[in-house]
Amino acid sequence: MVFRKPPDGGWGWVIVVVSFFTQFLCYGSPLAVGVLYLEWLDVFGEGKGKTAWVGSLANGIGLLASPVCSICVSSFGARPVSIFSGFMVAGGLMMSSFAPNIYFLYISYGIVVGLGCGLLYTATVTITCHYFDKRRGLALGLISTGSSVGLFVYAALQRELIDLYGLDGCLLIVGALSLNILACGSLMRPLESSDSPPPEKTCVDKVPEQYLVYHEKEKTVEENISILEKGYIDEKCANNVLDYKQDSILNKNVLSSINVNEKDTYKKKVVEQTNFCKQLAKRKWQLYLNYWEETMVLFKNKVFSALFVAILLFDIGGFPPSLLMEDVARSANINEDDYHMPLISIIGIMTAVGKLTLGILADFKWVNTLYLYVTTLLLTGVALFAIPFAKSYLTLAMLSGVLGFLTGNWSIFPYVTTKTVGIEKLTHAYGILMFFAGLGNSLGPPIVGWFYDWTQEYDTAFYFSGFCVLLGGFLLLLAALPCWNACTNQSSKLPPNTYSYKVASSA
């Protein structure tokens, strides 16, 4: 498969539009699950901590499985994965309408819908990056707002559907809406070059015919092994051609003097393939060892280690409001006449504003992206501490807007990661950080719910959440202080693939 240079436009804008609606359709319900959370509390009568697992799994499982999602998109392409994931999201939502207990929802809504969302997120980001290079930041920023707009719309939509058709009818209708992901996925045309010249034959194509095991019988095996070991064959190409030529001359001489029967040839080729597989396994094992060595090098970077702790604590403390804010309002006995807009909708629309605003600020040369990210963490912690003092709809709405805006710091998180570890290590480091972000998303709401079950009030829970976020922010700030630059100036003595964040540099 030969890919063209990213066009930075053309059909790429269609990709941006369908990716926006894909994230809108798949993340709308999971992010606005706080509306469903209230209904599940009443229907199943379980504790808040146990019920909160449903929404936390739906939002965290996709991040936890991000390595698997990346492998699927790389192996099958964005369009097939998007279509398959559309069935997963729609099917999971529809199955949830028939849930007999909370444990069924863990599977149908938490795992099935969550994994489908993770696959769709990876597919939309990947296909967008294929079509854009110079405008990649703009394109990714536009599609990322799809989830925030989905949160804003689905919060009000699901509440209205519940009033009209009940909880089961709401999930069936939302699941049916998610089938539109199939139409969006069908438009994700891969960026291929149809008029490009065919690639040169590899070394395997130049091998004498007698070295192809079983000829036509084993053609499939040879093709599969050629695909699996493509990188290895490219590195050893020149040596293998010479070896094959020498072996070919020797084999012709042997065949001219000795008549080897078909059974002996079969055994000989099996031995050759066994040795080949052993070499393949050995090389793959070496790749795994290199991966763990590079991981250890990353954690030697003090800023990366602090960033890993900060993102984990931020998601433990910062994610629960988007799930539990509606229940906080109900616990505060707020009059329904004063309830002009769902608090989750306010969080959603302000998250979209925050993503765009913080992303624009990060592009200014005089703005230090790491300090900007630390500021959002510290302000989020302060806002979480203020939630227990909010006793009216107006104050809760203001805090929801502030928290939503600050949650938009996800748009600058890749900037921070790049400046911390370098562009060469970005993929590796970002995968690790997203795994722990998913872990925080999965653990945060149940922990807050358990605090309520123990104390019968949310005050202690949000004090805990605010403490977690503030702790992560202070640790990251401490690791990035300029006083550490004297130590980082000795980076020439460190291994060449060890990176340190220079606080004086700007993004």
Secondary structure, DSSP 8 states (H G I E B T S, - for coil): -------SSTHHHHHHHHHHHHHHHHHHHHHTHHHHHHHHHHHH---HHHHHHHHHHHHHHHHHTHHHHHHHHHHH-HHHHHHHHHHHHHHHHHHHTT-SSHHHHIIIIIIIIHHHHHHHHHHHHHHHHHH-STTHHHHHHHHHHHHHHHHHHHHHHHHHHHHHHHHHHHHHHHHHHHTHHHHHHHT------TTS------TTTTS-GGGSTTTTTTHHHHHHHHHHTHHHHHHTHHHHHHHHHHHHHHHHHHHHH----HHHHHHHHHHHHHHHHHHHHHHHHHHHHHHHHHHHHHHTSHHHHHHHHHHHHHHHHHSHHHHHHHHHHHHTT--GGG--S-HHHHHHHHHHHHHHHHHHHHTSTTS-HHHHHHHHHHHHHHHHHHGGG--SHHHHHHHHHHHHHHHGGGGTHHHHHHHHH-GGGHHHHHHHHHHHHHHHHHHHHHHHHHHHHHHSSSHHHHHHHHHHHHHHHHHHHHHT-GGGHHHHTTGGGS-TT-----TTS--
